[in-house]
Structures are given as structure tokens and as C-alpha cells.
């Protein structure tokens, strides 16, 4: 993980700030904190992750304390607190998927990509991690790929290889 002092400064574009304003306008006056989740999604879509400097700027924009942003961003696994690859392969690691080979798939992904869980491939294309239930228990093992969150079910080593190869060609 990048140390806080190593994290690059963030300057939100006027276009991104306009999106923030639009999101805040959906909530009653004085309740701008309600916009925190969608604004963090916008930040992550723009930068690929939610750095401390970005979270500090979000706090200032919403007129809340930085800790209020950190608490939310660190609670939800959908927000990345460190850089990730362009494609984040998220493999369900709960019981039903493990019973049908999720752990084997995760080990295969680690070998295929040459990086451990939460690391980024040298080309910046891929990261992978185990996540909690993806609600496809009857179709496991299953993974989703962000940032679009496309689901892939009934995974095999061959289907994972094909998926990774297809993403590399994009």
C-alpha cells in the first residue's frame, strides 16, 4: 500500500465537480453527506481508486470531517484504498463456490497473472481478490470483473485463461 506521503495530490476537474453538484442536488439541504457513496464512486471511476488526498477533498466538498469519508470507504469493499489493475477479477470465496472449486480458480489466477491477491500486474492491466458472496451460488465458481461488474459463472481453468486472454486483447 502506498504511504500517505507518497500519494499524489488530487485536483478534481470542473467536470467532476459538476457531477458532484448534481449528486448533492438529489438530497435535501443540509444532508449533503448522503451523497458520499455516489461521489466516492465517481472519484474511483475517475482515478481508479480512492486515495487519502481524494477522500480529503471529498470531505471538504461535502463539508464533513475526513474521518467520515475514511470510515465509509474502508467499510465497503467496492472502494479501493490502493491502486488496482484496469481489470479487477473478484472471485467469490464463500462456501458454495469453494465447494465447487473457487480456491482452485484463485490459485490458477495467481499463477496465470503472476501476482498475489490485491497486487497489480506489471502492465497495470490486472488485479484479483477473493470477495464475499456474489449471489450466484448455483453457478459457482463465479467471478465478477470491474469496473463494469460483468459476471462469469461455472468457471474452469480453461474459461479463466480465455477470459484473461480476451481482456488482454482489448
N, C-alpha and C positions, 0 to 999 in steps of 0.2 A: 504494500500500500504506500502511496506517496505520502511523505510527511507534509504537514500543513504548510510549512515554509517553502516546500517545493512545488506547491500547487500554483498553476499560472493564474494571474489576475483575470477577472471576468468583467467585460463591459457588454451589457445587453444592447442589442441593436434596437433602433427605433421601431422596427417591425415586430420584434419580440415583445417590446414594452407595450405596443398597441394590442397585441394578443392578450397580454396580462390585463390590460384595462378592460378588454371585452369580457374576460372571465370574471373579473371582480364585479363588473356591472350586473352580473346574474344574481348577486346576493344583496340582501338589504344593507342599507347604510350602517356602518359600524360593525359589520360582520364580514369584513374582508378576509379574515383568517379562513373562512370557509372555502376560499379559492386556492388554498395551499396545495392540495393534491393535484388539481389540473395544472397549476402553474409549475409544479415540480415536473410533471410530465412534459410540459413544453420545454423546460430547461434541459431535461435529459434528451429530448428529441433533437435539440439544437446542438448540444455539446457531447452527447454520448454517455454522459454520467453526471452526477450531482456533486460537484466539488464543494469544499467548505467555502471558498470565496463566492461561488454561485449561490449557495444557501444563505450566506450573509447578505448578499444583495437582494435575494427574495425576501428575507426578513425585513430589510429596510424598506423595500417596496410596499410590503403589507403592513408596515408599522407594528411589527411584533418582535419579540426577542429572538435572537438567533437559535437559542436552545429549543424554542418551539418548533423550528424548522428541522433541526437535527433529530429531535425525538421522532418526528413523523418519518423522515427519510430513512432513519436507521431501523424503524419498526417494520416497514413494508419492504418485502424482498424485491418488489418491482423497481425500486430505485437503486441504482448502482452508486456506491460510495467510492469507487475507484474505476479507472478506465477499463473498459471491456472491448472485445473484438466487435467488428461490424456486425457479425452474426453471433448471437449468444444461444448456444444449444442448451436447453434446460430439460433435463431428464427427470421424470417422476421417479422418486426413490422410496415411495411408501410401499407398504406390504404387498398389495395385489400386484403391482408392477415388478417388485423384486421377486415374487414367486414365479414370474414368467420370464425372468432374465434381465431386469433393469441393471443390476450390478455388473453383469457381464457386458452389457452395452456401454455402461460408463467406462469400464476398463478399456474396452475397444476404442472408444472415442479418445481417451487419454493417449493410447498408443498411436492411433491414426493421426492425431493432431500434434503429438509430441509435447503436450503441455498438461500440467496437472490442473485439477479443478480450480477455477477462478483465475487462472493465468491466461495470458493473451499470446496467440501465436506470433512469431517474429514478423510476419507480414501484416499483422493487425487485423486479419480477417475474422478470427475465431476465438471465442471463449466458450467454456462449458461449465455447467454446475448441476448438481442434484438439487431438486426442488420438491416441495411437498405436493400433495395430490393435485393432479391436473384434471381430475373428474372424468377419466376415460378408463376406468378400472377394467371394463370388459374388453378393452382393445390394447392392453399393455404388451410389452413395454411401449411407453409413449414419451414423446418429447415435443417441446414447442420451441420455435425459433423466433426470437425477437429481432428487430423491433416490431414486425408485423404480427407476431404471435400466431404463426401458422403451425398447425398440429400435424404430427406424423405418428401413426399408430402401427401396432403389430410389428415393431422394429426387429430387424435381424442385422447381423454384422454387414451383410451384403447391402441391405437397404440404407444403412447408415453411410457406408462407403459411397454409394451412389448419390445420396443427398449431399454429402460434403463435396464430392467432385462437381456436382451441378452448381453448388454455391460458389465454388472457386472459379467457375466459368463465367459467372455473371459479371 
